[in-house]
Amino acid sequence: MSRARGWADRLGAGLTVVGQRLSERRAAAERADEQHLSDVPDAPAGAPQDAPPGHVPPPPTYAPAVPPRPDPKAAVPWGMRVAAEAAWRLLILAGALWVVIKIISAVQLVVLAFVAALLITALMQPTVARLRRIGLPRGLAAALTAISGFVVIGLVGWFVVWQVTENLDNLSTQIQNGIDDLRNWLLNSPFHVTDKQINDIAQSLRDAIGANTDQITSAGLEGVTVIVEALTGILLTVFSTLFLLYDGRRIWEWTLKLVPAPARPGIAGAGPRAWRTLTAYVRGTVIVALIDAIFIGLGIFFLGVPMAVPLAVFIFLFAFVPLVGAVVSGALAVVVALVTQGVFTAVMVLVVVLAVQQIEGHILQPFILGRAVRVHPLAVVLSVAAGGLVAGIGGAVVAVPLVAVTNTVVGYLRAYGQGTALQRTAAGSTGEQGHPEPGTPAVTGPAPGTATLGTAGVASTTPAGALGTADTGESRGTQDKGA
């Protein structure tokens, strides 16, 4: 019993010591917390003492500074920004071009008729100017020129049809004889062509024609529609040419009114240069085509090829399609010579065609067209191909003059813009807000009818609202524009 009591006394004394140590540690922790709170700086002046619930206090002054995020525009590389801006502009231009092509395709007949009228007007306008110089009224001069021109064109067409009709029977006989001669030549040629192979080719041709009879019949029915459209286009061309010859200047002045006023001086200056380029192209092409038709026609006439005159007319017409037309018309003459006169005559016709075309390409075109119409051969081929895809033969004919005129207009507008910028820079350097400094002459912009910067950087007269050059000398009549 005495032992149990002694053990209980020792346990109570141990628990008392443990309680005292815990109390001392709690007091030491409280003193450490009070000392830490005393080291925190006081709240800044003006800060709310009783903050509402959810209030986030500003960061303490000892918090690290967080750098701001960079501007998104500055984060994109400069090259990528330039490419993106150029890309969306190109997309807008491509969309606008697509809309224009769709509109032109919808009214293709009207557009081609008007463009043909412009080309014919460029050819006939000098005659109108000469008739006016001798005293004829404008309406009478335009009517006489238009009627005479279309009568000449109609007579040429009638002559070609008459020649083909008169020589059709003889030509069919000559073609049959030529095919027989070609067959005999192939059989005796070093190509080792057999009679069976020739018969197989002929049978294949007959089978192809028989299998496509429906397509040939539908093509004949479509040909009637094409004839009606052609007659409609001819009438539109005649009326458009007549009014362009008579009232072309007023039409141009009305067109200028549709242009915004800030861009009007530049367009008014580009118009005469575009017209001179178109006129030079049409006149030069007609002269070159006429020379080609005469010399190639004489060559095939002396070689005994039938229908020399109709072939010469076809060569003249195909010359209005640069590069491609010469190849097609020359190939047609060679084929006619081959099936009617034999291989030797065909080779001689080919020599004549190549000789005349080489003289045309290296001598006639640079001498006649000169620097007025200078388009790279690659641009010619691509424009003819694109025009043919968009609008057929008519598109191929008008593609090259359109490219030439566009080249002239763009070159003039670029030079005009540079000249205007230089004038503004010079005007700004004369004094602030346009007031010239003492002793410095004032520089002003060009007034209507004064000299402005041309395509070659040379001063030239560009009266606003008139599609023509200065009314001096011979140009007084030749630049009285028809369109």
Helices and strands as residue ranges (DSSP letters): H 2-39, H 72-75, H 78-106, H 108-133, H 138-166, H 168-187, H 195-211, H 213-257, G 261-263, H 264-302, H 308-318, H 324-341, H 343-359, I 360-364, H 365-368, H 377-429, G 432-434, E 451-453, E 459-461, H 475-478
